[in-house]
Amino acid sequence: MGAFFLQRINDHMQYLRKITATLEGRGDFRGGDHHSCKLGQWIDSSGPREATEVGPHAATLFEGIRTPHEQFHAASGRALALQAAGRPAETAREVTDMHRLSSTLVDLLLQLDGIASAKGRP
């Protein structure tokens, strides 16, 4: 199970890399809403069950992922739109927020991995 939480981090980081590449002029990824990415699909499907299987603390941590994940997608969408509108200062603020939210998500997923690992789940 723990390796599965690490896979969710990888999914998120791949999405972040694509957004960052576009913002740096090295790509054309436009992103999507918080339901369409791999992490969002997991959150909307098997994520709650898998977290609950690890234990009540993991289930609580899992619920804490939903809001920053949605906010991350909103910030990345705003960053892309502001960049397209030629508003670099506002783009930079959204990028900062996007990275702050990304760090929150990764931290929560690492905590889930830690709980799963402590319980001896692979």
C-alpha positions in Angstrom: 0.0 0.0 0.0 2.8 2.4 0.9 4.3 2.1 -2.6 0.9 3.0 -3.9 1.0 6.3 -2.0 4.4 7.0 -3.5 3.0 6.4 -6.9 0.4 9.1 -6.3 3.3 11.5 -5.5 4.9 10.6 -8.8 1.6 11.1 -10.6 1.3 14.6 -9.1 4.9 15.5 -9.8 4.5 14.5 -13.5 1.6 16.8 -13.7 3.5 19.6 -12.0 6.4 19.1 -14.4 4.2 19.4 -17.4 2.6 22.7 -16.1 6.0 24.1 -15.2 7.4 23.3 -18.6 4.5 25.1 -20.3 5.0 28.1 -18.0 8.7 28.1 -18.9 7.9 28.0 -22.6 9.0 24.4 -23.0 5.6 22.8 -23.5 2.0 23.3 -24.4 0.3 21.3 -21.6 -2.9 23.1 -20.6 -3.8 21.0 -17.6 -7.3 20.1 -16.5 -9.5 20.2 -13.5 -8.9 18.4 -10.2 -10.9 15.4 -11.3 -9.1 14.7 -14.6 -5.5 14.1 -13.5 -4.3 10.8 -12.2 -4.2 12.0 -8.6 -7.7 13.3 -8.9 -9.0 10.1 -10.4 -7.5 8.2 -7.5 -9.1 10.7 -5.0 -12.5 10.2 -6.7 -12.2 6.4 -6.9 -10.2 4.0 -4.8 -8.3 6.6 -2.6 -10.8 6.7 0.2 -11.0 3.0 0.5 -7.2 2.5 0.4 -6.6 5.2 3.0 -9.3 3.7 5.3 -7.7 0.2 4.9 -4.5 1.7 6.4 -6.4 3.1 9.4 -8.4 6.0 10.8 -5.5 8.4 10.9 -4.8 7.7 7.3 -8.4 8.2 6.4 -8.3 11.6 8.1 -5.1 12.6 6.3 -6.7 11.5 3.0 -9.6 13.8 3.5 -7.1 16.6 4.0 -5.8 16.1 0.4 -9.0 17.1 -1.3 -9.0 20.9 -0.8 -5.3 21.6 -1.5 -5.6 19.4 -4.6 -8.5 21.4 -5.9 -6.7 24.6 -5.0 -3.6 23.4 -6.8 -5.5 22.9 -10.0 -7.2 26.3 -9.6 -3.8 28.0 -9.1 -2.1 26.3 -12.0 -5.0 27.2 -14.3 -4.9 30.8 -13.2 -1.1 30.8 -13.7 -1.5 29.5 -17.3 -4.2 32.0 -18.0 -2.3 35.0 -16.6 0.8 34.0 -18.5 -1.2 33.9 -21.7 -2.6 37.3 -20.9 0.9 38.7 -20.5 0.7 39.4 -16.8 4.0 38.1 -15.4 3.8 39.5 -11.8 0.4 37.9 -11.3 1.6 34.7 -13.0 4.5 34.5 -10.5 2.2 34.8 -7.6 0.0 32.0 -8.8 3.1 29.9 -9.5 4.2 30.4 -5.9 0.8 29.4 -4.7 0.8 26.4 -7.0 4.2 25.2 -5.5 3.1 25.8 -2.0 0.0 23.7 -2.5 2.0 21.0 -4.3 4.3 20.8 -1.3 1.3 20.4 1.0 0.0 17.5 -1.2 3.3 15.8 -1.3 3.7 16.1 2.5 0.3 14.6 3.1 1.0 11.7 0.7 4.4 11.1 2.4 2.6 11.0 5.7 0.2 8.4 4.3 3.1 6.4 3.1 4.7 6.6 6.5 1.6 5.3 8.2 1.2 2.5 5.7 4.9 1.5 6.0 4.7 1.5 9.9 1.8 -0.9 9.6 3.9 -3.2 7.5 2.0 -2.6 4.3 4.2 -2.8 1.1 
